[in-house]
């Protein structure tokens, strides 16, 4: 990365100080839109600093006892990795996730800040306990870097432990370091490890974190899962690093790509993960390219999911069981006022984390609807071309034996293949299904956050569809990194202490009940209505098309009978009808099959009953003040919704766009 490029990135970062990628994207592309006009952004007008909303999270782990003389070389190697990622994924913002321990963590954090990357910090314990790891000079550096972070989070004390248990170094404190390592492994798409390559059994150490990333995170640092499920794992970019306790490791300063087991070769593994990150890049490119459409529709999408009138019913002081800090929350309001507006605006009472979830849902939802329309239009065009091909052929056979009819027949097939290859090249159907899956996952995550459900959608979503749809789970983890609750055995005692010190238990109870009511009204009741309406719509559509198909086949039989009993010379128009009516019927059946109308009707009927029963049960639980049971029920409901949506995605992937055969 050149000095000029680095300065451009740094200035771009400073101009959006303390904004998340989704906030920056919305500010630049959807609110002010001072650079663009129209419904799409011409690629020729893109500036070097334009980024999409979905970040690529790069975690860092490494040794604390680095040698001073090795640091310039290590910086050079880490910078080369970041430069490669920028080159491969230019529309994707990079965020570094670090624990800011001495040594490798801070070395890479300083590099990230200098190169204009965002810095996210995860602390293994409350800051006042963590900083006892450092001497005075190190403590000053720690707080300097922490102040430059876009946000930072303190992980809770592990269940069964107290603050006194982790105050001194030993096994209990190491559990907190292991918890931070699990967080790094779970929330990073790529882990950079400044490691000497020596496997140690130290809990929470560098090799322990590397193992988490490559082999998956075990209990109790991750939610329980079936042994048949593939573990959540990912690549490690291993920079072989000397340290004071091992100054001469084998192959020092080499860079190795380490991948989870299960791939036939390193090349296959590298391609698999490149595909994941490329799909994230494609999402960002689409968000930038179609920013005009997003600007036009994303507010309506947000209003549909959670109307602005309901924002005031949310309370900032009821948080998930995790302490987090946004640097901009401590900044002056005037310092970050929008430079493009002179109007004062009432602050949104919705917590900032939830606003970001809602914004991201709206972006995915609008993009999904865009590509859904193009998918349906493509299918209609393909069927129309096939119909006219059949019509021209029948006309040539029965009415006009002219070469032009054959040319038109061939022309229709040429147009259908052009249409098909254009849609395949633009990946209309793939983007429609992927972005719909992302939006539905974010819907569940948003309402889990409102209801206080301490689960991450990424832990449960798309577990049957791990290969081609892995990027969606990565996307959900990265775009909700600030507020995705992390179930690593968080202490109920710790949460209760926070509640008692911040508000009375009575106020907390009322606020939790209010949030559960919101989840009931805007999620469960809304989905019950949606599925009931959709089931009725598809029932009518299926019945209408089946009746039309029956009439077409009946009409063809009637005309065949008329031709048979009339005798004499064949009636050309009757013969044309006999040939073309079954073609129309077959095209209608193909339309029903490709859109899975019959399957939708059955699925929507089932989900309508499911959600209506959920409404009744949830109303009962909330009415009886069984709030913990209500949260557990919403967690179960969300997991069922995620599984159902995964099945829906698979059903449509089994019905790809293609030129109809046999017509």
DOTI-99597 format. One line per field, with one value per residue (C-alpha): residue in one letter; x, y, z; residue number from 1. Coordinates in steps of 0.001 Angstrom, whole numbers, padded with zeros to 6 digits. Example, Ala and Ser with C-alpha at 12.3 -4.5 7.8 and 13.67 -1.06 7.14 Angstrom:
res = A,S
px = 012300,013670
py = -004500,-001060
pz = 007800,007140
n = 1,2
END
This chain:
res = X,X,X,X,X,X,X,X,X,X,X,X,X,X,X,X,X,X,X,X,X,X,X,X,X,X,X,X,X,X,X,X,X,X,X,X,X,X,X,X,X,X,X,X,X,X,X,X,X,X,X,X,X,X,X,X,X,X,X,X,X,X,X,X,X,X,X,X,X,X,X,X,X,X,X,X,X,X,X,X,X,X,X,X,X,X,X,X,X,X,X,X,X,X,X,X,X,X,X,X,X,X,X,X,X,X,X,X,X,X,X,X,X,X,X,X,X,X,X,X,X,X,X,X,X,X,X,X,X,X,X,X,X,X,X,X,X,X,X,X,X,X,X,X,X,X,X,X,X,X,X,X,X,X,X,X,X,X,X,X,X,X,X,X,X,X,X,X,X,X,X,X,X,X,X,X,X,X,X,X,X,X,X,X,X,X,X,X,X,X,X,X,X,X,X,X,X,X,X,X,X,X,X,X,X,X,X,X,X,X,X,X,X,X,X,X,X,X,X,X,X,X,X,X,X,X,X,X,X,X,X,X,X,X,X,X,X,X,X,X,X,X,X,X,X,X,X,X,X,X,X,X,X,X,X,X,X,X,X,X,X,X,X,X,X,X,X,X,X,X,X,X,X,X,X,X,X,X,X,X,X,X,X,X,X,X,X,X,X,X,X,X,X,X,X,X,X,X,X,X,X,X,X,X,X,X,X,X,X,X,X,X,X,X,X,X,X,X,X,X,X,X,X,X,X,X,X,X,X,X,X,X,X,X,X,X,X,X,X,X,X,X,X,X,X,X,X,X,X,X,X,X,X,X,X,X,X,X,X,X,X,X,X,X,X,X,X,X,X,X,X,X,X,X,X,X,X,X,X,X,X,X,X,X,X,X,X,X,X,X,X,X,X,X,X,X,X,X,X,X,X,X,X,X,X,X,X,X,X,X,X,X,X,X,X,X,X,X,X,X,X,X,X,X,X,X,X,X,X,X,X,X,X,X,X,X,X,X,X,X,X,X,X,X,X,X,X,X,X,X,X,X,X,X,X,X,X,X,X,X,X,X,X,X,X,X,X,X,X,X,X,X,X,X,X,X,X,X,X,X,X,X,X,X,X,X,X,X,X,X,X,X,X,X,X,X,X,X,X,X,X,X,X,X,X,X,X,X,X,X,X,X,X,X,X,X,X,X,X,X,X,X,X,X,X,X,X,X,X,X,X,X,X,X,X,X,X,X,X,X,X,X,X,X,X,X,X,X,X,X,X,X,X,X,X,X,X,X,X,X,X,X,X,X,X,X,X,X,X,X,X,X,X,X,X,X,X,X,X,X,X,X,X,X,X,X,X,X,X,X,X,X,X,X,X,X,X,X,X,X,X,X,X,X,X,X,X,X,X,X,X,X,X,X,X,X,X,X,X,X,X,X,X,X,X,X,X,X,X,X,X,X,X,X,X,X,X,X,X,X,X,X,X,X,X,X,X,X,X,X,X,X,X,X,X,X,X,X,X,X,X,X,X
px = 000000,001538,001859,-000662,-003199,-002680,-003314,-006504,-007800,-006903,-008634,-011712,-011770,-011336,-014156,-016460,-014914,-016766,-019316,-019884,-019719,-023505,-023854,-021225,-022915,-026329,-024884,-023040,-025333,-028863,-029250,-027044,-026255,-024285,-022253,-024892,-028268,-030592,-031316,-027861,-024338,-022178,-018985,-016985,-018084,-016966,-014409,-011516,-013047,-016572,-017419,-020440,-022170,-020917,-017466,-014917,-013761,-010096,-009108,-005595,-003897,-000255,002558,003065,006851,007805,011370,011746,014064,011435,008577,009234,009350,006146,004380,005445,004069,000755,000380,000879,-002015,-004298,-003276,-004101,-007553,-008174,-007140,-009325,-012364,-012176,-015812,-015643,-014563,-012026,-012372,-009680,-010846,-008240,-007941,-005189,-002860,000832,002832,001138,-002351,-001208,001326,-001413,-003912,-001556,-001113,-004884,-005463,-002665,-004065,-007610,-009201,-011762,-010705,-012999,-011769,-012890,-011693,-011590,-012827,-013815,-011256,-010156,-009212,-007683,-005331,-003601,-001849,000162,002861,002396,003810,001854,-001304,-000989,-000589,-003571,-005852,-004579,-005480,-008765,-009742,-009141,-011332,-014644,-016153,-015088,-016795,-016148,-016994,-018883,-017362,-017660,-020539,-019577,-016779,-016672,-014510,-012340,-011815,-010222,-008310,-005120,-003379,-004237,-006691,-009796,-008322,-007188,-010840,-011520,-008665,-010064,-013476,-011927,-010129,-013429,-015008,-012163,-012474,-016265,-016558,-013632,-013828,-010033,-007643,-004117,-001810,001650,002740,005945,004060,004699,001636,001178,-001581,-001871,-005535,-006326,-002884,-002134,-002092,-005372,-007056,-005645,-007114,-010503,-010460,-009343,-011260,-014290,-015066,-015917,-018296,-018527,-017213,-019891,-023541,-024164,-024352,-024702,-021538,-022983,-022914,-019820,-017983,-017812,-014250,-012203,-008774,-005737,-003085,-000047,002919,005759,006917,010059,009612,011937,011260,011761,013926,014592,011407,011506,010875,010742,008809,007188,003422,001310,-002365,-003913,-007377,-009808,-009701,-012003,-010586,-008808,-006055,-004937,-006060,-009574,-009730,-008448,-011042,-013854,-013082,-012396,-015902,-017347,-015571,-016355,-020059,-019725,-017918,-020717,-023295,-021343,-020975,-024723,-025486,-023308,-024456,-028155,-027971,-030643,-033191,-032122,-032609,-036102,-037296,-035225,-037229,-040438,-038733,-037706,-041215,-042669,-040400,-040557,-042469,-040809,-043773,-042642,-039078,-040033,-041214,-037648,-035419,-031689,-030933,-032080,-029138,-028142,-025975,-022845,-021192,-020215,-019062,-019354,-016728,-019126,-021639,-019220,-018567,-020251,-023411,-022315,-018998,-020734,-023654,-024419,-022606,-025236,-028220,-029057,-032196,-032160,-033409,-034908,-032689,-034032,-034820,-033981,-030588,-027907,-027130,-030721,-030848,-027899,-029599,-032742,-030800,-028962,-032178,-033667,-030652,-030785,-034575,-034644,-031840,-033631,-036844,-034941,-033485,-036753,-038461,-035729,-035887,-039635,-039327,-036661,-038868,-041816,-039671,-038302,-041794,-043049,-040248,-040976,-044679,-044000,-041503,-044215,-046765,-044563,-043794,-047479,-048313,-045617,-047001,-050667,-051137,-048133,-045502,-043102,-039401,-039974,-041979,-038996,-036727,-039071,-039177,-035383,-035242,-037419,-035061,-032061,-033738,-034596,-030979,-029721,-032187,-031122,-027403,-027851,-029780,-027193,-024331,-026016,-026895,-030420,-031852,-028806,-028764,-032509,-032348,-029123,-030233,-033649,-031946,-029761,-032761,-034748,-031815,-031486,-035226,-034900,-031717,-033402,-036387,-034225,-032283,-035487,-036762,-033429,-032793,-029054,-028524,-026814,-028652,-025339,-025095,-028279,-028801,-028107,-026470,-027825,-026559,-023007,-021098,-022585,-024408,-021654,-021213,-024660,-023716,-020429,-022408,-024793,-021900,-019970,-022826,-024102,-020751,-021535,-024762,-024800,-025034,-022197,-023176,-019965,-021424,-022203,-022929,-026529,-025129,-023197,-026325,-028363,-025709,-025875,-029657,-029637,-027081,-028700,-032404,-034805,-035935,-039468,-038456,-036415,-039389,-041671,-039135,-038633,-042382,-042694,-040021,-041668,-044941,-043140,-041687,-045144,-046861,-044327,-042817,-045061,-048438,-047101,-045741,-049023,-050891,-048307,-048397,-052203,-052455,-049761,-051365,-054711,-053033,-051189,-054300,-056210,-053319,-052916,-056657,-056878,-053924,-055081,-058550,-057019,-054822,-057826,-059773,-056877,-056518,-060300,-060403,-057716,-059668,-062877,-061234,-059731,-063185,-064674,-061979,-062598,-066367,-066525,-064610,-063492,-060467,-058606,-059534,-056216,-057309,-058610,-055316,-053450,-055542,-055047,-051273,-050932,-053413,-051431,-048278,-049888,-051018,-047490,-046055,-048496,-047495,-043825,-044571,-046247,-043396,-040626,-042365,-043129,-046710,-048059,-045149,-045573,-049223,-048445,-045556,-047491,-050508,-048246,-046453,-049729,-051029,-047630,-047489,-051125,-050518,-047363,-049366,-051816,-049091,-046905,-049835,-050503,-046882,-046608,-050008,-048914,-045603,-043587,-041063,-038166,-040417,-041552,-037933,-037151,-040233,-039168,-035737,-037350,-039683,-036743,-034816,-037879,-038261,-034595,-034913,-038056,-036403,-033394,-035755,-037417,-034040,-033167,-036541,-035971,-032349,-033650,-035703,-033110,-033934,-033499,-034873,-037943,-037325,-039727,-042129
py = 000000,003337,006328,008234,005404,005136,008867,008658,005794,007602,010832,008870,007147,010423,012065,009348,009080,006710,005626,001947,000776,000632,004139,005517,003864,005231,008680,008791,006912,007016,010279,012953,011171,014256,012396,010453,010709,008253,004634,003188,004328,004248,002378,005082,007595,005580,007200,005368,005555,004341,001339,-000856,-001467,-004996,-005142,-007932,-008549,-009488,-010718,-010646,-012821,-013225,-013207,-010482,-010822,-009580,-008418,-004724,-005423,-007703,-005222,-003359,-006658,-007883,-004620,-005009,-008550,-007659,-004612,-006818,-009017,-006007,-004608,-007937,-007940,-004372,-005365,-008467,-006859,-003103,-002319,-004098,-002102,-003800,-003842,-005144,-006997,-006997,-007537,-004855,-007031,-006127,-007128,-008453,-007142,-003557,-003766,-004697,-002290,000651,-000450,-000694,002813,004281,002643,003901,000664,000597,-000818,-002938,-004051,-007003,-006971,-010305,-008730,-005343,-002737,-001941,-005592,-006087,-003125,-004743,-006865,-003794,-001593,002193,002822,-000053,001062,004530,003007,000733,003656,005663,002858,002176,005829,005448,002354,002737,000705,-001706,-004344,-005941,-009621,-010694,-012706,-016427,-018150,-019433,-016892,-013530,-010436,-011583,-014974,-013390,-010588,-012623,-014538,-018205,-020673,-018558,-015491,-017671,-018637,-014977,-014913,-018067,-016397,-013450,-015854,-017584,-014212,-013361,-016701,-016525,-012938,-012724,-013892,-014179,-014526,-013129,-014932,-013569,-016920,-018915,-022071,-023926,-025711,-025028,-026055,-022611,-021711,-018506,-018403,-017793,-021451,-021945,-019160,-020537,-023928,-022309,-020765,-023879,-026561,-024711,-023364,-025999,-025742,-023876,-021099,-021693,-022798,-026570,-028104,-031515,-033441,-033911,-030161,-028792,-026529,-022781,-022396,-020341,-019517,-018373,-016220,-017364,-014995,-017027,-014709,-014811,-013949,-013378,-016872,-018422,-016105,-018597,-020405,-022501,-020463,-017144,-014340,-016713,-016417,-019565,-020033,-022450,-023836,-026081,-029801,-031268,-029802,-031903,-029326,-025865,-024574,-025894,-024407,-021047,-020947,-021843,-018937,-016575,-017396,-016465,-013118,-012485,-012842,-010309,-008050,-008546,-007527,-004334,-003635,-004033,-001775,000948,000390,000476,003145,005125,002339,001828,005517,005332,002219,001464,003725,001924,-001394,-000190,001069,-002291,-004247,-001870,001427,004601,005240,002199,003431,005514,002361,001067,002007,002671,001424,-002174,-003840,-007379,-009168,-007606,-004278,-002379,001132,003215,005918,008272,007840,009765,012454,015803,015863,019056,017551,014924,016916,016220,018787,018615,019639,022778,021349,020063,016529,014795,011931,008460,006780,003362,002076,002683,-001033,-001848,001019,-000522,-003939,-002307,-000364,-003466,-005459,-002747,-002763,-006561,-006517,-003851,-005529,-008864,-007363,-005812,-009128,-010939,-008699,-009391,-013121,-013171,-010980,-013305,-016364,-014652,-013696,-017221,-018706,-016042,-016754,-020479,-019816,-017708,-020288,-022944,-020587,-019746,-023421,-024372,-021510,-022707,-026254,-025378,-021889,-020171,-022431,-019530,-019519,-016404,-018515,-020808,-017791,-016379,-019800,-019933,-016271,-016953,-019673,-017415,-014676,-017141,-018303,-014695,-013867,-016939,-016271,-012600,-013509,-016177,-013747,-011164,-013905,-012550,-015644,-016330,-012749,-012761,-015904,-014995,-011475,-012752,-015276,-012517,-010244,-013009,-013861,-010187,-010027,-012752,-011206,-007795,-009102,-011363,-008243,-006410,-009307,-009788,-013274,-013928,-015898,-015261,-016151,-017170,-020064,-021643,-020394,-022315,-025270,-027603,-025293,-024788,-024615,-022116,-020056,-019740,-016111,-015280,-016442,-014535,-011479,-011719,-012050,-009139,-006705,-007271,-007591,-004829,-006262,-009968,-011469,-013878,-016941,-017907,-018805,-015221,-014820,-014323,-012928,-010324,-009355,-009069,-006791,-004529,-004342,-003528,-000789,000804,000578,-001045,-004577,-003273,-000890,-003628,-005983,-003379,-002572,-006260,-006796,-003824,-005250,-008663,-006963,-005240,-008539,-010101,-007318,-006534,-009975,-012844,-011273,-009743,-013090,-014820,-012324,-012557,-016347,-016463,-013874,-015582,-019010,-017590,-015811,-018931,-021064,-018721,-018568,-022343,-022892,-020306,-021720,-025320,-024365,-022550,-025567,-027876,-025581,-025463,-029228,-029564,-027024,-028915,-032174,-030480,-029053,-032464,-034011,-031328,-031924,-035677,-035535,-032694,-034780,-033374,-031141,-030270,-026917,-025173,-022952,-025957,-027742,-024645,-024636,-028374,-027833,-024575,-024994,-027858,-025757,-022899,-025368,-026790,-023267,-022470,-025673,-024746,-021329,-022954,-025426,-022826,-020581,-023552,-022323,-025662,-026084,-022494,-023067,-026083,-024348,-021127,-023032,-024785,-021604,-019692,-022244,-022274,-018501,-018178,-020772,-018883,-015646,-017285,-018931,-015833,-013644,-016080,-016085,-012288,-011883,-014199,-012273,-015380,-013243,-015710,-018383,-015880,-015154,-018851,-019361,-016533,-018127,-021434,-019633,-017869,-021106,-022686,-019662,-019906,-023612,-023000,-020240,-022480,-025093,-022372,-021352,-024957,-025472,-022503,-023386,-026702,-024723,-022682,-020425,-022295,-022411,-024716,-028018,-030110,-027327
pz = 000000,-001072,001238,-000896,-000692,003057,003505,001407,003515,006720,005667,004612,007996,009903,007948,009317,012751,015054,012438,011776,008143,007870,009354,006987,004019,004958,005625,002292,-000052,001344,003269,001742,-001551,-002482,-005060,-006949,-008574,-010260,-009428,-009853,-009343,-012474,-011706,-013459,-010822,-007837,-005617,-003988,-000501,-001321,000788,001207,004544,005274,006921,006792,010359,010734,014179,015576,018164,018999,021501,024079,024244,020781,020145,019281,016345,014719,014809,011496,009618,011302,010455,006833,006660,008334,006100,003035,004187,004645,001255,-000393,001196,-000012,-003512,-003593,-001939,-002689,-001771,001583,004659,006910,010692,013027,016138,018902,022645,022888,024912,024896,021850,018706,019482,019744,016931,014452,016061,015480,011871,011377,012740,010600,007458,008040,009214,011978,015307,017453,020847,022945,026545,028378,031616,033068,032061,035613,036128,032674,032955,035936,033282,032237,033734,033779,030299,028806,030566,029012,025549,026189,027019,024052,021653,023427,022947,019200,018892,017104,019909,022599,024635,028013,028190,031301,034084,033348,035088,038513,039001,040730,040322,043196,041543,038471,040142,040468,037679,037557,036092,036742,035025,032129,031590,030848,028293,026691,026535,024675,022335,021595,020846,018459,016684,016426,015216,012801,009207,009138,012071,011765,014182,015036,016439,016612,015598,018849,020217,023926,026280,027845,028266,026388,024759,021083,020068,021956,019953,016686,017556,018245,014772,012913,014811,016167,019613,022225,025144,027476,025233,022576,022621,022669,019211,017615,016845,013363,012751,011049,013523,013009,011826,009423,008043,010000,008337,010279,010389,011911,014674,016833,020490,023404,024754,021289,019157,016361,015301,012148,008988,010825,009047,006576,006072,005996,005210,007692,006936,008801,008041,005421,002220,-000377,-000839,000227,-003157,-002637,000856,-000345,-003115,-000716,001599,-001294,-002541,000853,000960,-002726,-001994,000797,-001679,-004211,-001616,-000946,-004660,-005135,-002180,-003720,-007289,-006442,-003756,-005601,-005201,-001606,-000879,-002337,-000514,002577,004915,003938,004663,008114,008815,007853,010176,013132,012781,014021,016331,018344,018843,021871,023629,023685,026589,026233,029721,029182,027443,026552,029071,027727,028377,025261,024558,021437,021309,019590,022414,024623,022043,021824,019776,018082,017107,015017,013672,010051,007917,005170,007239,009148,010695,014238,014552,017534,018677,017991,021339,019866,021067,018436,018108,017196,014703,012902,012817,011456,008821,007713,007488,005269,002924,002527,002174,-000564,-002524,-002235,-003584,-006474,-007579,-006892,-009461,-011993,-011316,-011908,-015005,-016405,-015829,-017504,-020494,-020846,-020817,-023215,-025701,-025542,-026115,-029201,-030485,-030259,-031812,-034792,-035348,-035261,-037605,-039998,-039844,-040213,-041675,-043213,-044638,-045049,-044107,-042009,-039537,-039003,-038611,-035975,-034298,-034116,-033077,-030036,-028847,-029425,-027361,-024605,-024340,-024356,-021586,-019605,-019900,-019009,-015844,-014983,-015505,-013292,-010751,-010279,-008604,-006443,-005159,-004572,-002446,-000630,000259,001334,003608,005059,005670,007390,009628,010573,011277,013898,015327,015628,017564,019697,020623,021500,023613,025386,023977,024516,021287,017991,014804,013252,015728,014368,010833,007627,009359,006651,003911,005160,001869,-000544,002103,004704,003722,005144,008624,008315,007257,010208,012647,011177,010649,014201,015936,018431,019688,018873,022355,022959,024977,026709,030047,031029,034666,035776,039010,037036,035077,038272,039810,036761,037001,040702,040293,037225,037975,040334,039671,039274,036482,034839,034924,033339,030627,029798,029597,027259,024976,024897,023946,021067,019846,020076,018125,015407,014897,015965,015193,011970,010769,011661,009472,006697,006453,006629,003836,001749,002154,000986,-001952,-003105,-002665,-004988,-007453,-007516,-007939,-010741,-012671,-012266,-013501,-016479,-017270,-017145,-019468,-021917,-022074,-022274,-025093,-026998,-026633,-027707,-030841,-031607,-031324,-033548,-036170,-035997,-036331,-038847,-041381,-044706,-045061,-041846,-040295,-039851,-036976,-035067,-035647,-034424,-031241,-030755,-030871,-028972,-026071,-024437,-024854,-022927,-020247,-019973,-019669,-016862,-015073,-015496,-013990,-010979,-010540,-010790,-008291,-005995,-005562,-004309,-001895,-000696,000032,002223,003949,004542,005867,008344,009381,009706,012216,013929,014396,015440,018151,019123,019494,021885,023968,024126,025157,027981,029174,029130,030784,033601,033982,033087,031259,031352,029854,027205,026235,026017,023871,021522,021249,020257,017859,016224,015753,014122,011830,010839,010048,008007,006036,005379,003927,001815,000394,-000479,-002146,-004455,-005147,-006464,-009006,-010893,-013795,-017052,-020571,-020455,-022204,-024198,-025187
n = 1,2,3,4,5,6,7,8,9,10,11,12,13,14,15,16,17,18,19,20,21,22,23,24,25,26,27,28,29,30,31,32,33,34,35,36,37,38,39,40,41,42,43,44,45,46,47,48,49,50,51,52,53,54,55,56,57,58,59,60,61,62,63,64,65,66,67,68,69,70,71,72,73,74,75,76,77,78,79,80,81,82,83,84,85,86,87,88,89,90,91,92,93,94,95,96,97,98,99,100,101,102,103,104,105,106,107,108,109,110,111,112,113,114,115,116,117,118,119,120,121,122,123,124,125,126,127,128,129,130,131,132,133,134,135,136,137,138,139,140,141,142,143,144,145,146,147,148,149,150,151,152,153,154,155,156,157,158,159,160,161,162,163,164,165,166,167,168,169,170,171,172,173,174,175,176,177,178,179,180,181,182,183,184,185,186,187,188,189,190,191,192,193,194,195,196,197,198,199,200,201,202,203,204,205,206,207,208,209,210,211,212,213,214,215,216,217,218,219,220,221,222,223,224,225,226,227,228,229,230,231,232,233,234,235,236,237,238,239,240,241,242,243,244,245,246,247,248,249,250,251,252,253,254,255,256,257,258,259,260,261,262,263,264,265,266,267,268,269,270,271,272,273,274,275,276,277,278,279,280,281,282,283,284,285,286,287,288,289,290,291,292,293,294,295,296,297,298,299,300,301,302,303,304,305,306,307,308,309,310,311,312,313,314,315,316,317,318,319,320,321,322,323,324,325,326,327,328,329,330,331,332,333,334,335,336,337,338,339,340,341,342,343,344,345,346,347,348,349,350,351,352,353,354,355,356,357,358,359,360,361,362,363,364,365,366,367,368,369,370,371,372,373,374,375,376,377,378,379,380,381,382,383,384,385,386,387,388,389,390,391,392,393,394,395,396,397,398,399,400,401,402,403,404,405,406,407,408,409,410,411,412,413,414,415,416,417,418,419,420,421,422,423,424,425,426,427,428,429,430,431,432,433,434,435,436,437,438,439,440,441,442,443,444,445,446,447,448,449,450,451,452,453,454,455,456,457,458,459,460,461,462,463,464,465,466,467,468,469,470,471,472,473,474,475,476,477,478,479,480,481,482,483,484,485,486,487,488,489,490,491,492,493,494,495,496,497,498,499,500,501,502,503,504,505,506,507,508,509,510,511,512,513,514,515,516,517,518,519,520,521,522,523,524,525,526,527,528,529,530,531,532,533,534,535,536,537,538,539,540,541,542,543,544,545,546,547,548,549,550,551,552,553,554,555,556,557,558,559,560,561,562,563,564,565,566,567,568,569,570,571,572,573,574,575,576,577,578,579,580,581,582,583,584,585,586,587,588,589,590,591,592,593,594,595,596,597,598,599,600,601,602,603,604,605,606,607,608,609,610,611,612,613,614,615,616,617,618,619,620,621,622,623,624,625,626,627,628,629,630,631,632,633,634,635,636,637,638,639,640,641,642,643,644,645,646,647,648,649,650,651,652,653,654,655,656,657,658,659,660,661,662,663
END
